[in-house]
Amino acid sequence: MGSFTVITALFFCIHCWISVLGSGFQTVEVQPGEEVTLQCTNTSNHQTQADWFKVVNQTKPTCVSSMFGSHGSASFCDGFQNGKFIMSSNITFVFLQIKQVNLSDVGLYFCGFYTNKHTVISDAVQLRIQGNGEPNVEVKLSKEECNGNTKAVTVMFISMALFFMMTSAALAIKVRQLHAASKKELHLERNKMEHIFCYSKAVLQDEGSLHLNSAALWFLAKTRSRRPAIERKVETHVVYYVGR
């Protein structure tokens, strides 16, 4: 039983290995009440200690059984001493037989070998039960986590897209308002310049008419002054000038 203390100390390393392993393990599906035999490859070249482990909820590695060499007797950890688990091995494989499989037996099983003062992890097997209407706990949790992450990322991208759309719309409206205001101001300036031009033109025309009329009166007065006195007395019409 002293070896189980060493195995417990290695559970953290085992958990890291399970996280990296991902979907590379073998999957075995059985009907409820059936018997199943799990196996893993013996990676040791000499007689050594072999161990079976089970992972629950991807966070709780638990020892199942242990034995030394292919002809040793297996010892079982707490919770697996009910007679439904049988461990055996040969030169090539290490086996774990489970009788009358039920829902509590599903999970990820893997084996390890104590070699050169280190526990070397070998194969992993995912045990499932067919027809129970739901996947095993580990896979279900993984899918829920994946779906949760996917939803979070989707919501984030939708929020970013809406933000950029609203910002673009606000900028477009602002640019349109500035363009309309600039166009209106330009139109007012143009009308103002047209009014100033028309007023200046009218003033110039009035001043020109005034000069012409003044010149005509001066010329007429000059002409009359040169006439004989008799003609100036006879002429009775009056020339009126009305300045605008």
PyRosetta script that sets phi, psi and omega in degrees:
from pyrosetta import init, pose_from_sequence

init()
pose = pose_from_sequence("MGSFTVITALFFCIHCWISVLGSGFQTVEVQPGEEVTLQCTNTSNHQTQADWFKVVNQTKPTCVSSMFGSHGSASFCDGFQNGKFIMSSNITFVFLQIKQVNLSDVGLYFCGFYTNKHTVISDAVQLRIQGNGEPNVEVKLSKEECNGNTKAVTVMFISMALFFMMTSAALAIKVRQLHAASKKELHLERNKMEHIFCYSKAVLQDEGSLHLNSAALWFLAKTRSRRPAIERKVETHVVYYVGR")
pose.set_psi(1, -13.9)
pose.set_omega(1, 178.6)
pose.set_phi(2, -65.3)
pose.set_psi(2, -28.1)
pose.set_omega(2, 179.4)
pose.set_phi(3, -66.6)
pose.set_psi(3, -26.2)
pose.set_omega(3, -179.7)
pose.set_phi(4, -67.4)
pose.set_psi(4, -28.6)
pose.set_omega(4, 175.8)
pose.set_phi(5, -65.4)
pose.set_psi(5, -40.4)
pose.set_omega(5, 176.6)
pose.set_phi(6, -65.8)
pose.set_psi(6, -38.7)
pose.set_omega(6, 179.5)
pose.set_phi(7, -63.8)
pose.set_psi(7, -40.6)
pose.set_omega(7, 178.9)
pose.set_phi(8, -62.4)
pose.set_psi(8, -37.0)
pose.set_omega(8, 179.6)
pose.set_phi(9, -67.9)
pose.set_psi(9, -20.5)
pose.set_omega(9, -178.3)
pose.set_phi(10, -94.7)
pose.set_psi(10, 4.1)
pose.set_omega(10, -176.2)
pose.set_phi(11, -64.2)
pose.set_psi(11, -33.1)
pose.set_omega(11, 179.7)
pose.set_phi(12, -65.6)
pose.set_psi(12, -41.8)
pose.set_omega(12, 176.7)
pose.set_phi(13, -64.8)
pose.set_psi(13, -37.0)
pose.set_omega(13, 179.4)
pose.set_phi(14, -65.2)
pose.set_psi(14, -40.9)
pose.set_omega(14, 179.3)
pose.set_phi(15, -62.2)
pose.set_psi(15, -41.1)
pose.set_omega(15, 176.8)
pose.set_phi(16, -62.5)
pose.set_psi(16, -40.1)
pose.set_omega(16, 179.3)
pose.set_phi(17, -64.3)
pose.set_psi(17, -39.5)
pose.set_omega(17, 178.9)
pose.set_phi(18, -64.2)
pose.set_psi(18, -38.4)
pose.set_omega(18, 179.5)
pose.set_phi(19, -63.9)
pose.set_psi(19, -38.4)
pose.set_omega(19, -179.6)
pose.set_phi(20, -76.5)
pose.set_psi(20, -30.1)
pose.set_omega(20, -175.7)
pose.set_phi(21, -60.1)
pose.set_psi(21, -41.7)
pose.set_omega(21, 175.3)
pose.set_phi(22, 64.2)
pose.set_psi(22, -128.1)
pose.set_omega(22, -175.0)
pose.set_phi(23, -97.2)
pose.set_psi(23, 18.1)
pose.set_omega(23, -176.5)
pose.set_phi(24, -84.8)
pose.set_psi(24, 3.1)
pose.set_omega(24, -178.4)
pose.set_phi(25, -86.5)
pose.set_psi(25, 163.8)
pose.set_omega(25, 178.1)
pose.set_phi(26, -83.2)
pose.set_psi(26, 146.6)
pose.set_omega(26, -180.0)
pose.set_phi(27, -115.3)
pose.set_psi(27, 131.6)
pose.set_omega(27, 177.9)
pose.set_phi(28, -123.7)
pose.set_psi(28, 127.2)
pose.set_omega(28, 179.6)
pose.set_phi(29, -117.4)
pose.set_psi(29, 134.6)
pose.set_omega(29, -179.8)
pose.set_phi(30, -135.3)
pose.set_psi(30, 163.0)
pose.set_omega(30, 174.8)
pose.set_phi(31, -82.3)
pose.set_psi(31, 151.2)
pose.set_omega(31, 177.5)
pose.set_phi(32, -58.4)
pose.set_psi(32, 135.5)
pose.set_omega(32, 179.3)
pose.set_phi(33, 88.5)
pose.set_psi(33, -8.9)
pose.set_omega(33, 179.0)
pose.set_phi(34, -78.7)
pose.set_psi(34, 171.4)
pose.set_omega(34, 176.9)
pose.set_phi(35, -108.8)
pose.set_psi(35, 139.9)
pose.set_omega(35, -177.9)
pose.set_phi(36, -136.4)
pose.set_psi(36, 147.9)
pose.set_omega(36, 177.1)
pose.set_phi(37, -122.7)
pose.set_psi(37, 117.2)
pose.set_omega(37, 177.3)
pose.set_phi(38, -92.7)
pose.set_psi(38, 147.7)
pose.set_omega(38, -179.9)
pose.set_phi(39, -140.9)
pose.set_psi(39, 152.9)
pose.set_omega(39, 174.5)
pose.set_phi(40, -140.7)
pose.set_psi(40, 157.6)
pose.set_omega(40, -175.2)
pose.set_phi(41, -77.2)
pose.set_psi(41, 134.6)
pose.set_omega(41, 176.9)
pose.set_phi(42, -79.0)
pose.set_psi(42, 109.6)
pose.set_omega(42, -176.2)
pose.set_phi(43, -91.8)
pose.set_psi(43, 0.0)
pose.set_omega(43, -178.2)
pose.set_phi(44, -95.3)
pose.set_psi(44, 144.5)
pose.set_omega(44, 179.8)
pose.set_phi(45, -93.6)
pose.set_psi(45, 0.6)
pose.set_omega(45, -179.5)
pose.set_phi(46, -145.4)
pose.set_psi(46, 172.7)
pose.set_omega(46, -179.8)
pose.set_phi(47, -64.4)
pose.set_psi(47, 125.3)
pose.set_omega(47, -178.9)
pose.set_phi(48, -153.0)
pose.set_psi(48, 177.3)
pose.set_omega(48, -179.9)
pose.set_phi(49, -83.0)
pose.set_psi(49, 133.3)
pose.set_omega(49, 176.6)
pose.set_phi(50, -117.0)
pose.set_psi(50, 143.0)
pose.set_omega(50, -177.2)
pose.set_phi(51, -133.9)
pose.set_psi(51, 144.9)
pose.set_omega(51, 170.9)
pose.set_phi(52, -109.3)
pose.set_psi(52, 139.6)
pose.set_omega(52, 178.4)
pose.set_phi(53, -128.3)
pose.set_psi(53, 158.8)
pose.set_omega(53, 175.0)
pose.set_phi(54, -133.5)
pose.set_psi(54, 136.7)
pose.set_omega(54, 179.3)
pose.set_phi(55, -107.3)
pose.set_psi(55, 128.6)
pose.set_omega(55, 179.0)
pose.set_phi(56, -113.5)
pose.set_psi(56, 128.5)
pose.set_omega(56, 178.5)
pose.set_phi(57, 57.8)
pose.set_psi(57, 23.3)
pose.set_omega(57, 178.1)
pose.set_phi(58, 61.5)
pose.set_psi(58, 10.0)
pose.set_omega(58, -177.3)
pose.set_phi(59, -131.3)
pose.set_psi(59, -12.6)
pose.set_omega(59, -174.0)
pose.set_phi(60, -124.6)
pose.set_psi(60, 86.5)
pose.set_omega(60, 174.6)
pose.set_phi(61, -72.7)
pose.set_psi(61, 132.7)
pose.set_omega(61, -177.4)
pose.set_phi(62, -128.8)
pose.set_psi(62, 135.8)
pose.set_omega(62, 177.1)
pose.set_phi(63, -74.6)
pose.set_psi(63, 141.6)
pose.set_omega(63, 179.2)
pose.set_phi(64, -104.8)
pose.set_psi(64, -55.0)
pose.set_omega(64, -176.6)
pose.set_phi(65, -157.9)
pose.set_psi(65, 168.8)
pose.set_omega(65, -179.9)
pose.set_phi(66, -153.4)
pose.set_psi(66, 147.2)
pose.set_omega(66, 175.8)
pose.set_phi(67, -155.2)
pose.set_psi(67, 155.2)
pose.set_omega(67, -178.8)
pose.set_phi(68, -110.4)
pose.set_psi(68, 121.2)
pose.set_omega(68, 178.9)
pose.set_phi(69, 71.9)
pose.set_psi(69, 173.2)
pose.set_omega(69, -177.1)
pose.set_phi(70, -81.0)
pose.set_psi(70, -13.9)
pose.set_omega(70, -178.6)
pose.set_phi(71, -113.8)
pose.set_psi(71, 8.2)
pose.set_omega(71, 179.5)
pose.set_phi(72, -79.8)
pose.set_psi(72, 170.3)
pose.set_omega(72, 177.2)
pose.set_phi(73, -95.6)
pose.set_psi(73, 138.8)
pose.set_omega(73, -177.4)
pose.set_phi(74, -82.1)
pose.set_psi(74, 143.9)
pose.set_omega(74, 172.6)
pose.set_phi(75, -119.3)
pose.set_psi(75, 143.0)
pose.set_omega(75, -173.0)
pose.set_phi(76, -115.1)
pose.set_psi(76, 145.8)
pose.set_omega(76, -179.8)
pose.set_phi(77, -79.5)
pose.set_psi(77, 171.1)
pose.set_omega(77, -179.9)
pose.set_phi(78, -60.5)
pose.set_psi(78, 135.7)
pose.set_omega(78, -179.6)
pose.set_phi(79, 93.4)
pose.set_psi(79, -10.7)
pose.set_omega(79, -179.6)
pose.set_phi(80, -124.1)
pose.set_psi(80, 20.3)
pose.set_omega(80, -179.0)
pose.set_phi(81, -101.8)
pose.set_psi(81, 34.7)
pose.set_omega(81, -176.6)
pose.set_phi(82, -99.7)
pose.set_psi(82, 4.4)
pose.set_omega(82, 176.3)
pose.set_phi(83, 88.0)
pose.set_psi(83, -4.7)
pose.set_omega(83, 179.9)
pose.set_phi(84, -90.1)
pose.set_psi(84, -6.2)
pose.set_omega(84, 178.7)
pose.set_phi(85, -111.9)
pose.set_psi(85, 134.0)
pose.set_omega(85, 178.3)
pose.set_phi(86, -131.8)
pose.set_psi(86, 125.3)
pose.set_omega(86, 179.9)
pose.set_phi(87, -110.3)
pose.set_psi(87, 136.1)
pose.set_omega(87, 177.7)
pose.set_phi(88, -149.4)
pose.set_psi(88, 168.8)
pose.set_omega(88, -179.4)
pose.set_phi(89, -158.8)
pose.set_psi(89, 163.4)
pose.set_omega(89, 170.4)
pose.set_phi(90, -137.7)
pose.set_psi(90, -164.4)
pose.set_omega(90, -177.4)
pose.set_phi(91, -67.3)
pose.set_psi(91, -30.0)
pose.set_omega(91, -172.6)
pose.set_phi(92, -98.5)
pose.set_psi(92, -41.9)
pose.set_omega(92, -172.8)
pose.set_phi(93, -130.1)
pose.set_psi(93, 159.6)
pose.set_omega(93, 170.2)
pose.set_phi(94, -119.1)
pose.set_psi(94, 131.9)
pose.set_omega(94, -172.5)
pose.set_phi(95, -115.0)
pose.set_psi(95, 151.8)
pose.set_omega(95, 171.6)
pose.set_phi(96, -135.6)
pose.set_psi(96, 111.2)
pose.set_omega(96, -178.9)
pose.set_phi(97, -96.1)
pose.set_psi(97, 132.7)
pose.set_omega(97, -179.9)
pose.set_phi(98, -122.1)
pose.set_psi(98, 123.9)
pose.set_omega(98, -179.4)
pose.set_phi(99, -95.5)
pose.set_psi(99, 146.8)
pose.set_omega(99, 176.2)
pose.set_phi(100, 45.0)
pose.set_psi(100, 67.2)
pose.set_omega(100, -177.5)
pose.set_phi(101, -64.2)
pose.set_psi(101, 135.0)
pose.set_omega(101, 174.3)
pose.set_phi(102, -131.5)
pose.set_psi(102, -174.7)
pose.set_omega(102, -174.2)
pose.set_phi(103, -63.4)
pose.set_psi(103, -29.0)
pose.set_omega(103, -179.0)
pose.set_phi(104, -72.4)
pose.set_psi(104, -13.3)
pose.set_omega(104, -178.4)
pose.set_phi(105, -90.2)
pose.set_psi(105, -11.7)
pose.set_omega(105, -177.6)
pose.set_phi(106, -67.8)
pose.set_psi(106, 151.3)
pose.set_omega(106, -180.0)
pose.set_phi(107, 151.2)
pose.set_psi(107, -172.4)
pose.set_omega(107, -179.3)
pose.set_phi(108, -102.4)
pose.set_psi(108, 119.5)
pose.set_omega(108, 179.0)
pose.set_phi(109, -109.0)
pose.set_psi(109, 140.9)
pose.set_omega(109, 175.2)
pose.set_phi(110, -150.1)
pose.set_psi(110, 159.6)
pose.set_omega(110, -177.1)
pose.set_phi(111, -120.3)
pose.set_psi(111, 158.1)
pose.set_omega(111, 179.0)
pose.set_phi(112, -142.1)
pose.set_psi(112, 157.5)
pose.set_omega(112, -178.1)
pose.set_phi(113, -127.8)
pose.set_psi(113, 134.6)
pose.set_omega(113, -179.8)
pose.set_phi(114, -85.4)
pose.set_psi(114, 106.9)
pose.set_omega(114, -175.7)
pose.set_phi(115, -133.6)
pose.set_psi(115, 128.2)
pose.set_omega(115, 178.0)
pose.set_phi(116, 52.2)
pose.set_psi(116, 46.7)
pose.set_omega(116, 177.2)
pose.set_phi(117, 65.3)
pose.set_psi(117, 20.0)
pose.set_omega(117, 177.5)
pose.set_phi(118, -135.3)
pose.set_psi(118, 147.9)
pose.set_omega(118, 174.2)
pose.set_phi(119, -92.0)
pose.set_psi(119, 117.2)
pose.set_omega(119, -178.4)
pose.set_phi(120, -99.3)
pose.set_psi(120, 121.2)
pose.set_omega(120, -178.5)
pose.set_phi(121, -80.7)
pose.set_psi(121, 135.5)
pose.set_omega(121, 178.6)
pose.set_phi(122, -108.0)
pose.set_psi(122, -134.3)
pose.set_omega(122, -173.7)
pose.set_phi(123, -72.7)
pose.set_psi(123, 162.0)
pose.set_omega(123, 175.4)
pose.set_phi(124, -129.7)
pose.set_psi(124, 144.6)
pose.set_omega(124, -177.9)
pose.set_phi(125, -131.9)
pose.set_psi(125, 128.5)
pose.set_omega(125, 176.7)
pose.set_phi(126, -94.8)
pose.set_psi(126, 119.0)
pose.set_omega(126, -179.7)
pose.set_phi(127, -99.2)
pose.set_psi(127, 127.7)
pose.set_omega(127, 178.9)
pose.set_phi(128, -128.9)
pose.set_psi(128, 161.5)
pose.set_omega(128, 176.0)
pose.set_phi(129, -114.0)
pose.set_psi(129, 130.6)
pose.set_omega(129, 179.9)
pose.set_phi(130, -80.6)
pose.set_psi(130, 145.7)
pose.set_omega(130, 172.3)
pose.set_phi(131, 75.4)
pose.set_psi(131, 13.6)
pose.set_omega(131, 178.2)
pose.set_phi(132, -88.2)
pose.set_psi(132, -1.3)
pose.set_omega(132, 174.7)
pose.set_phi(133, 83.6)
pose.set_psi(133, -7.4)
pose.set_omega(133, 179.0)
pose.set_phi(134, -152.6)
pose.set_psi(134, 149.7)
pose.set_omega(134, 179.2)
pose.set_phi(135, -70.8)
pose.set_psi(135, 171.2)
pose.set_omega(135, 179.4)
pose.set_phi(136, -66.0)
pose.set_psi(136, 165.7)
pose.set_omega(136, -172.2)
pose.set_phi(137, -62.3)
pose.set_psi(137, -41.5)
pose.set_omega(137, -176.5)
pose.set_phi(138, -63.5)
pose.set_psi(138, -48.7)
pose.set_omega(138, -178.7)
pose.set_phi(139, -66.4)
pose.set_psi(139, -38.1)
pose.set_omega(139, 179.6)
pose.set_phi(140, -62.6)
pose.set_psi(140, -43.6)
pose.set_omega(140, 179.0)
pose.set_phi(141, -64.7)
pose.set_psi(141, -39.0)
pose.set_omega(141, 179.1)
pose.set_phi(142, -62.7)
pose.set_psi(142, -42.6)
pose.set_omega(142, 179.9)
pose.set_phi(143, -65.8)
pose.set_psi(143, -40.1)
pose.set_omega(143, 178.9)
pose.set_phi(144, -64.1)
pose.set_psi(144, -41.6)
pose.set_omega(144, 178.2)
pose.set_phi(145, -64.4)
pose.set_psi(145, -42.0)
pose.set_omega(145, 179.7)
pose.set_phi(146, -64.2)
pose.set_psi(146, -44.5)
pose.set_omega(146, 179.0)
pose.set_phi(147, -63.6)
pose.set_psi(147, -39.2)
pose.set_omega(147, 178.0)
pose.set_phi(148, -63.1)
pose.set_psi(148, -43.1)
pose.set_omega(148, 178.3)
pose.set_phi(149, -65.3)
pose.set_psi(149, -40.9)
pose.set_omega(149, 179.4)
pose.set_phi(150, -62.6)
pose.set_psi(150, -43.1)
pose.set_omega(150, 178.9)
pose.set_phi(151, -63.9)
pose.set_psi(151, -41.1)
pose.set_omega(151, 179.9)
pose.set_phi(152, -63.1)
pose.set_psi(152, -43.4)
pose.set_omega(152, 179.1)
pose.set_phi(153, -65.8)
pose.set_psi(153, -40.4)
pose.set_omega(153, 179.7)
pose.set_phi(154, -62.5)
pose.set_psi(154, -45.7)
pose.set_omega(154, 178.8)
pose.set_phi(155, -61.7)
pose.set_psi(155, -38.7)
pose.set_omega(155, -179.7)
pose.set_phi(156, -64.0)
pose.set_psi(156, -45.7)
pose.set_omega(156, -179.3)
pose.set_phi(157, -67.5)
pose.set_psi(157, -38.0)
pose.set_omega(157, 177.7)
pose.set_phi(158, -63.8)
pose.set_psi(158, -42.1)
pose.set_omega(158, 178.5)
pose.set_phi(159, -62.5)
pose.set_psi(159, -42.5)
pose.set_omega(159, 178.8)
pose.set_phi(160, -64.3)
pose.set_psi(160, -41.4)
pose.set_omega(160, 180.0)
pose.set_phi(161, -63.5)
pose.set_psi(161, -43.9)
pose.set_omega(161, 178.2)
pose.set_phi(162, -63.0)
pose.set_psi(162, -39.9)
pose.set_omega(162, 179.2)
pose.set_phi(163, -61.9)
pose.set_psi(163, -46.5)
pose.set_omega(163, -179.7)
pose.set_phi(164, -66.9)
pose.set_psi(164, -36.2)
pose.set_omega(164, 177.7)
pose.set_phi(165, -64.3)
pose.set_psi(165, -45.0)
pose.set_omega(165, 179.5)
pose.set_phi(166, -65.3)
pose.set_psi(166, -39.8)
pose.set_omega(166, 178.4)
pose.set_phi(167, -64.5)
pose.set_psi(167, -43.3)
pose.set_omega(167, 179.5)
pose.set_phi(168, -63.8)
pose.set_psi(168, -41.4)
pose.set_omega(168, 178.7)
pose.set_phi(169, -63.9)
pose.set_psi(169, -42.6)
pose.set_omega(169, 178.8)
pose.set_phi(170, -63.0)
pose.set_psi(170, -41.6)
pose.set_omega(170, 178.3)
pose.set_phi(171, -65.3)
pose.set_psi(171, -40.4)
pose.set_omega(171, 179.3)
pose.set_phi(172, -63.1)
pose.set_psi(172, -43.1)
pose.set_omega(172, 178.4)
pose.set_phi(173, -64.1)
pose.set_psi(173, -41.3)
pose.set_omega(173, 179.5)
pose.set_phi(174, -63.5)
pose.set_psi(174, -44.3)
pose.set_omega(174, 178.9)
pose.set_phi(175, -63.2)
pose.set_psi(175, -40.3)
pose.set_omega(175, 179.2)
pose.set_phi(176, -64.7)
pose.set_psi(176, -41.3)
pose.set_omega(176, 178.1)
pose.set_phi(177, -64.1)
pose.set_psi(177, -42.7)
pose.set_omega(177, 178.3)
pose.set_phi(178, -63.9)
pose.set_psi(178, -40.0)
pose.set_omega(178, 178.7)
pose.set_phi(179, -64.7)
pose.set_psi(179, -42.5)
pose.set_omega(179, 179.0)
pose.set_phi(180, -64.6)
pose.set_psi(180, -42.3)
pose.set_omega(180, 179.0)
pose.set_phi(181, -64.3)
pose.set_psi(181, -41.2)
pose.set_omega(181, 178.5)
pose.set_phi(182, -64.9)
pose.set_psi(182, -40.6)
pose.set_omega(182, 179.0)
pose.set_phi(183, -65.3)
pose.set_psi(183, -40.6)
pose.set_omega(183, 178.9)
pose.set_phi(184, -65.5)
pose.set_psi(184, -42.6)
pose.set_omega(184, 178.8)
pose.set_phi(185, -63.6)
pose.set_psi(185, -40.1)
pose.set_omega(185, 177.7)
pose.set_phi(186, -64.1)
pose.set_psi(186, -39.4)
pose.set_omega(186, 178.8)
pose.set_phi(187, -64.6)
pose.set_psi(187, -41.9)
pose.set_omega(187, 178.4)
pose.set_phi(188, -64.5)
pose.set_psi(188, -41.2)
pose.set_omega(188, 178.0)
pose.set_phi(189, -63.3)
pose.set_psi(189, -40.0)
pose.set_omega(189, 179.4)
pose.set_phi(190, -64.5)
pose.set_psi(190, -44.2)
pose.set_omega(190, 178.1)
pose.set_phi(191, -62.6)
pose.set_psi(191, -38.9)
pose.set_omega(191, 179.1)
pose.set_phi(192, -63.2)
pose.set_psi(192, -43.7)
pose.set_omega(192, 178.8)
pose.set_phi(193, -64.5)
pose.set_psi(193, -38.0)
pose.set_omega(193, 178.2)
pose.set_phi(194, -64.4)
pose.set_psi(194, -41.9)
pose.set_omega(194, 178.5)
pose.set_phi(195, -63.6)
pose.set_psi(195, -42.5)
pose.set_omega(195, 178.8)
pose.set_phi(196, -63.1)
pose.set_psi(196, -41.4)
pose.set_omega(196, 179.5)
pose.set_phi(197, -63.9)
pose.set_psi(197, -45.2)
pose.set_omega(197, 180.0)
pose.set_phi(198, -63.9)
pose.set_psi(198, -41.7)
pose.set_omega(198, 179.5)
pose.set_phi(199, -64.1)
pose.set_psi(199, -43.0)
pose.set_omega(199, 178.8)
pose.set_phi(200, -63.4)
pose.set_psi(200, -40.3)
pose.set_omega(200, 179.2)
pose.set_phi(201, -63.3)
pose.set_psi(201, -42.6)
pose.set_omega(201, 179.3)
pose.set_phi(202, -64.5)
pose.set_psi(202, -41.4)
pose.set_omega(202, 178.7)
pose.set_phi(203, -62.7)
pose.set_psi(203, -43.1)
pose.set_omega(203, 178.9)
pose.set_phi(204, -63.7)
pose.set_psi(204, -39.9)
pose.set_omega(204, 178.3)
pose.set_phi(205, -64.6)
pose.set_psi(205, -41.5)
pose.set_omega(205, 178.9)
pose.set_phi(206, -63.6)
pose.set_psi(206, -43.8)
pose.set_omega(206, 179.3)
pose.set_phi(207, -64.5)
pose.set_psi(207, -37.2)
pose.set_omega(207, 177.9)
pose.set_phi(208, -65.0)
pose.set_psi(208, -42.8)
pose.set_omega(208, 178.9)
pose.set_phi(209, -64.2)
pose.set_psi(209, -40.0)
pose.set_omega(209, 179.5)
pose.set_phi(210, -62.2)
pose.set_psi(210, -42.7)
pose.set_omega(210, 178.9)
pose.set_phi(211, -65.4)
pose.set_psi(211, -41.4)
pose.set_omega(211, 179.3)
pose.set_phi(212, -63.9)
pose.set_psi(212, -44.5)
pose.set_omega(212, 180.0)
pose.set_phi(213, -64.6)
pose.set_psi(213, -40.0)
pose.set_omega(213, 178.4)
pose.set_phi(214, -64.0)
pose.set_psi(214, -40.0)
pose.set_omega(214, 178.7)
pose.set_phi(215, -65.7)
pose.set_psi(215, -39.1)
pose.set_omega(215, 179.8)
pose.set_phi(216, -64.9)
pose.set_psi(216, -42.2)
pose.set_omega(216, 178.6)
pose.set_phi(217, -64.8)
pose.set_psi(217, -40.2)
pose.set_omega(217, 179.9)
pose.set_phi(218, -64.8)
pose.set_psi(218, -41.3)
pose.set_omega(218, 179.7)
pose.set_phi(219, -66.7)
pose.set_psi(219, -40.7)
pose.set_omega(219, 179.9)
pose.set_phi(220, -65.1)
pose.set_psi(220, -42.0)
pose.set_omega(220, 178.8)
pose.set_phi(221, -65.0)
pose.set_psi(221, -38.0)
pose.set_omega(221, 178.8)
pose.set_phi(222, -65.0)
pose.set_psi(222, -40.5)
pose.set_omega(222, -179.2)
pose.set_phi(223, -66.1)
pose.set_psi(223, -42.2)
pose.set_omega(223, -178.7)
pose.set_phi(224, -66.2)
pose.set_psi(224, -35.1)
pose.set_omega(224, -178.1)
pose.set_phi(225, -67.2)
pose.set_psi(225, -20.7)
pose.set_omega(225, -179.7)
pose.set_phi(226, -89.2)
pose.set_psi(226, -10.6)
pose.set_omega(226, -179.5)
pose.set_phi(227, -74.2)
pose.set_psi(227, 160.9)
pose.set_omega(227, 175.6)
pose.set_phi(228, -64.6)
pose.set_psi(228, 158.5)
pose.set_omega(228, -178.1)
pose.set_phi(229, -63.9)
pose.set_psi(229, -33.2)
pose.set_omega(229, -179.1)
pose.set_phi(230, -65.3)
pose.set_psi(230, -44.4)
pose.set_omega(230, -179.4)
pose.set_phi(231, -65.4)
pose.set_psi(231, -36.0)
pose.set_omega(231, -179.2)
pose.set_phi(232, -67.4)
pose.set_psi(232, -31.7)
pose.set_omega(232, 178.1)
pose.set_phi(233, -73.2)
pose.set_psi(233, -37.2)
pose.set_omega(233, -177.5)
pose.set_phi(234, -67.3)
pose.set_psi(234, -39.3)
pose.set_omega(234, -175.3)
pose.set_phi(235, -69.4)
pose.set_psi(235, 122.2)
pose.set_omega(235, -175.5)
pose.set_phi(236, -116.7)
pose.set_psi(236, -8.5)
pose.set_omega(236, -177.1)
pose.set_phi(237, -77.1)
pose.set_psi(237, 153.5)
pose.set_omega(237, -176.6)
pose.set_phi(238, -118.7)
pose.set_psi(238, 136.5)
pose.set_omega(238, 177.1)
pose.set_phi(239, -99.1)
pose.set_psi(239, 121.7)
pose.set_omega(239, 179.3)
pose.set_phi(240, -103.7)
pose.set_psi(240, 140.8)
pose.set_omega(240, 176.3)
pose.set_phi(241, -123.0)
pose.set_psi(241, 125.3)
pose.set_omega(241, 177.8)
pose.set_phi(242, -114.8)
pose.set_psi(242, 110.0)
pose.set_omega(242, 179.5)
pose.set_phi(243, -81.9)
pose.set_psi(243, 139.1)
pose.set_omega(243, 178.6)
pose.set_phi(244, -88.2)
pose.dump_pdb("model.pdb")
